[in-house]
Amino acid sequence: MIKEKLAQIMPNGRAMILAYDQGLEHGPRDFKMNPESRNFEYILDIATKGGFTGLVLHAGLAEKYHRQIMDSGVPLILKLNGKSELFTEDDPYSPQLYTVEDAIALGATAVGYTVYSGSSYEHEMNRQLADIVREAHSNDMPVIGWMYPRGRDITERTSTSKTMQIAIAEQEKGGMAIDETPAIVSYAARIGMELGADIVKVKNTGSIDGFKRVVESAAPTKVVMSGGAMTNTDEEFLGTVGDVLAAGAIGVAVGRNIWQRQDPLLLAQKLRKLILGT
Ligand code: FBP
């Protein structure tokens, strides 16, 4: 039955998930670019008409719009932890706020949880994800891990781990941010797999070869790319998605790159063609 739920989120093995948890994570500033995006009915319309295979929400919206979400037929992915951007301590912590039981009551198809690997609170988040996986799987519910390496030891490169040494060498060669080096992202993806996630959501490493390492590290757990800030053009974003698919990712879980645009449905249509082939 977990397979059936996974198949709803990844029909034909591919996933195109719309993330709308940014209201808590970033605040209303994310809605300025396209003021309509403030309105949940607008988002649900994009998710439905755009043919998204999942919609990520915190419990507040999931509860307030329960009926509309269920009627839309778009699988709900309930985010079980979250935090605002206002508290800016170097080592982030995103506590669990909701349970698998809440997700079941809200009609969710899957649950999501963020781990900031490298934060001094990572042990707490690892434990919460492990507990969630145990409970979710005993209820036939898939788990998606948002695996984001983050914290002072990462950003200041002060981690004395061997992985950091490899990442620094990659950064010096490739010029990418340290938390987007293949060494660090593939480790984060691997942590998600080891803790039992069915899908991990990670940042792009910027190259097909680099992302292949991420996909290999996570296997057999599937990998989706996180969107990030809106790119200048649709084509730029589609190019990045094409690259991660070529590297073996099963799709994307994105928000701003869709609903901050003036014509989200146009990009959704192109994205669907690219990812799902329909
Ligand atoms: P975007 O596509 O808008 O980047 O959303 C993906 C996501 O993972 C959201 O689910 C989450 O709210 C946000 O990114 C977290 O962003 P940040 O990297 O700033 O913490």
Residues whose N, C-alpha, C, O or C-beta is under 5 A from the ligand:
A	BS01	FBP	A19 D21 Q22 E25 S226 G227 G228 A229 A253 V254 G255 R256 N257
